Amino acid sequence: MNDDQRYANGMTVRRAVLGDAHVDRTLTRRNAFNEEFQTFITRYAWGDIWARPGLSRHTRSLLTLSLLIALGRADEFRMHVRAAFNNGVTRDEMKELFMHAALYCGLPAANAAFHDAEAVFAEMENVRSANVQE
């Protein structure tokens, strides 16, 4: 597979996991400074790693959330909470993951994960409610 094919495959996976709206927002912010980085992310993270057949996207989402909790990467964590729903991860599974993270990553990290996830859930509910009212 060449780089163009990897990029196209990566864009397909990226859209499936993160959603079209998120990817479209990212593409509108693409500029001369960050264009190579965005291409790299799409080709490497999404076209190579997320597209590998060895783990399901569901499992990859749980692993990604775990790693982001451990690393304290709140912005990426919130993005991947949203994405996890696209991969079939439930709130109950996230809760269990956060409880497990409390043991291995520490209480402050798990506490932040619970708070950040609850904020994402509220945002998602607000968007859903607004769409229903329209």
Helices and strands as residue ranges (DSSP letters): H 3-18, H 20-28, H 35-40, I 41-49, H 57-71, H 74-86, H 91-104, H 107-133
